[in-house]
Amino acid sequence: MTGARIARWRLNRRTFHILLAVIPALLILSALNSVVTSTPTQATAACVPDNQVGGQVYRDYNANGARDPREDGSPGVRVTAFDANGAALTSTLTISDGTYALNVGNGARVRVEFSNLPPGAFSGPFGADSVTSVSFAQSPNCDVDFGLSQPNAYCQSDPDIATNCYIFGPQTDVVSPVLVSFPYSAGGASLPAIDDPPTHPVHATSDQVGTTWGLAFQRESNSLFAAAFMKRHTGFGPGGSGAIYRIDRNTGSVSAFIDLNSAAYFAGSTGADPHGVNGYVIDTNAWDAVGKVAFGDIDLSEDGQTLWAINLFDRQLYEIPIGVPPSAPPAANIGRFPVPRPGDCADAEINTRPFGLGIHNGLTYVGLVCSAQTTQNPAQLRAYVYAFDPGPNTFAPALNFSLDYPRRCAVKNPTGAECALATWRPWITSFATISTVYSVRPSFEFIYPQPWLTDIGFDHDDMLIGLRDRYGDQMGYLQRQPDPTDARLYSGDAAGDVLRACWNGANWQLENNSSCGGVATAGANTAAGPGGGEFYFQENYPFHDETSLGGLVQVPGRADAIETVYDPVFDPNEEFDGGVLWLNNTTGARSKSHRIFSTLTDDPLTFGKAGGLGDLEAMCNIAPIEIGNRVWFDQNRNGIQDAETATDVITPELSLAGVTVHLYAPDGATLLATAVTGAGGEYYFSNAPGSSTASAVYNITGLVFNTPGYIVRLDNQADYEGGPLAQLALTPANVNGDADNVRDSDGMLAVPADPIGPGNYPQARVATRGVGDNDHTYDFGFFSARPATAIELLYFRVNGISQPQVQLGWATAAEIDNFGFNLYRASNNDFSRAELIHFEPSAIQGSGPGATYAYTDTVPTNGAWWYWLADVDTQAREILHGPVSASLDPTAALPYRLYLPIVVK
């Protein structure tokens, strides 16, 4: 970009049209009269396409700069429009869906700023549907969208999902996979895609961690935590019933992170190991211990600093501060809080059984059931969710509902003529069965559904509830019952469930006859859920209407919830398997499934339909960071990015495209990345995965968090030799300190008095911020620094005052290639506030011995006024003279004064 093209931006439109008539070669410059910030895809409902600027502020969960269908809007964000003088024209807050509208007259160009972001949110990455926190737009425009980075909810496009699987017998004697993972993209709607990928990464083996259920992932350290679980026919790991294990995914090491049952912590607090009496095939004492020994769910706080765990033995919520990177705390630092005993639960001290956990908006949600164990009255079965506030350490009821709702068939034949109902039953302390159509050889399938609220997830603000069937963990696949005198083999068929409760702005309401939050699915009137229908109505198999295993995960912003199930392939020839099912959060239908393990009828090592899988945990990366922003032409030289105006009195400030920007490591010499500014003058450097463009560079491994000393430098000499920065000078930096940091210029020279060149290029020092905290404040402003025009100015002065007019005059001794003169006026001695009031063509048509000029200005109000004169050459370059000033208020102390420079060029 030539120096002439840069200088053109300082001309108003009227002058430019005159120039076009005289200099046809400048026609190519007209394409520059625009402001480009993004290429959004659709308008939003809050904004109408007339006299408005608007859009939507949304949570960009996967940090891709695009507004994906399930990325919810963010209310309460302030959006302000500023005019070309930096004055706020209008301001508003985004409404409940994140949309906003600013009343800005058609044709007006404004600077749009976003502020008052939600706690824990930052400016999102620039992209097709996301501008940065300082942007520019011309009305009408309803597509000025702004994505928010939410580090604690970020997840990459295809995260790995971890799950527990179970192997028969004492765990320390065998080496079998018990913690595995699969990508979110796994599976499909039918075979063979359901089995893709056919193998799964193994994160821990049975001899390392034994039987676990609760999973938690600390993204900051890339650590997976797994807690000991009580399941009949399969033993604990080397740490026993009180162990929480850590799997370091960076090194692959597996270790016992903490043993709450040890003498160093709370001896005996998670219960004694009941396994092995009469061997693991019979495992007599393990029957009633299921749900009453070891751990339930575990989860991590949103900042990754605190591990929450449910102890099933003492029925307390444990608060374990682990820090980043994680380390086991002393016992004195661990908090323990007894789980509430609901007042409507008979014999609550015995029948209250907690298990599930969920984290949402700073609160820890605890799920439990009233088991009705002592009364054996199904009408007393209830589920509860309490919100625990870690500030005051208090529980508050969040949701409770009866479990005495219809559930159709736990087991049925293909025609449905024979059906063993999945109706929830009270917990039992000794072996019992309900026969099914398959309670004969070779299957020996039995049921006895017992409700267990094992997992809590959140889709936006709606609650997902995973219900596991305790009977599946009391039974096995082709194993003996607890009585050693019975030599028959039994297989248990679990009959769990998944429910949805929708937030109405004040509380959660459980789904009713397949409807939730105003959304109805096709599962109505099936006699298979609360109110007579199921929201998630395809969590089934040809022989079973309820196949859930109680493990859930909802990746933020995704369309589907994922749950662990048995028989994930909807085919009567594919059974006794374990896998996962994706359920659509809008339609309630199954989207796809994936098989984790396949059980042969003569292979008793897996658990078939008896709870063969456990929890689910998305292993999301830490949120990436992005730095950068804009290079622009600072027409009024005030060091602030001002909006271009559509009037004829302020010349535009536009972006500088094609500028080379280098990012250097903190050593100042190692080049990490190179970008070239785009049409909006924008440039971005990111450590996020992605496909780089000329102006946005991704996958920069050397760009790390919380590190000072990076340098953004504009040091391509070609840019200053006929390129986009030719004959430009650096505008003042950091003009108002931190007050204007998001909109000011940050470029500085090592030696400010020296010209730009080798060893003295414009640069900005960068200190990166924390995870997900994008920093779009590194801007570079330039103005024209061309040599003076070839004129000899004799004087520029105020010749007289006749209210409300000021007579101005100036004279030249000689002019060479002079196109004319611009006159500017301001109400104070600040050129950045000046407006262009008049263009005077050269009296000698470009070159000659000189001339005398006069102009009479009619001022809008009385008071003091300042004037500047700029001569404009035939290449559209101008140089400024003045100011002179005059007062039209007789009481003012300032009379008009003369300014007579003699400039020989």
Salt bridges, closest charged atoms under 4 A:
ASP72 OD1 - HIS460 ND1 3.28
GLU113 OE2 - ARG111 NE 2.88
GLU113 OE2 - ARG743 NE 2.50
ASP145 OD2 - ARG67 NH1 2.21
ASP160 OD2 - ARG249 NH2 3.25
ASP195 OD2 - ARG595 NH2 2.80
ASP248 OD2 - ARG246 NH2 3.58
ASP283 OD2 - HIS275 ND1 2.96
ASP288 OD1 - LYS292 NZ 2.89
ASP288 OD1 - ARG470 NH2 3.16
ASP344 OD2 - ARG382 NE 3.60
GLU349 OE2 - ARG341 NH2 3.17
GLU445 OE1 - LYS609 NZ 3.63
ASP459 OD2 - ARG70 NH2 2.21
ASP459 OD2 - ARG500 NH2 2.73
ASP461 OD1 - HIS360 NE2 2.89
ASP462 OD2 - ARG500 NH2 3.06
ASP473 OD1 - LYS231 NZ 2.60
ASP473 OD2 - ARG468 NE 2.68
ASP486 OD1 - ARG488 NE 3.17
ASP497 OD2 - ARG407 NE 3.41
ASP545 OD2 - ARG408 NE 3.37
ASP545 OD1 - LYS412 NZ 2.87
GLU546 OE1 - ARG407 NH2 3.93
ASP567 OD2 - HIS544 NE2 3.83
ASP567 OD2 - LYS609 NZ 3.29
GLU574 OE1 - ARG595 NH1 2.74
GLU575 OE1 - LYS609 NZ 3.57
ASP577 OD2 - ARG595 NH1 2.73
GLU626 OE2 - HIS776 NE2 2.81
ASP642 OD1 - ARG111 NH1 3.89
GLU644 OE2 - ARG13 NH2 2.98
GLU644 OE1 - ARG109 NE 3.20
ASP715 OD1 - HIS662 ND1 2.48
ASP740 OD1 - ARG743 NH1 2.32
ASP773 OD1 - ARG769 NH1 3.36
ASP775 OD1 - ARG769 NH2 3.26
GLU835 OE2 - ARG825 NH2 2.59
GLU840 OE1 - HIS838 NE2 2.61
ASP857 OD1 - ARG825 NH1 2.88
ASP871 OD2 - ARG786 NH2 3.73
ASP871 OD1 - HIS881 NE2 2.55
ASP873 OD2 - ARG877 NE 2.94
GLU878 OE2 - ARG10 NE 3.13
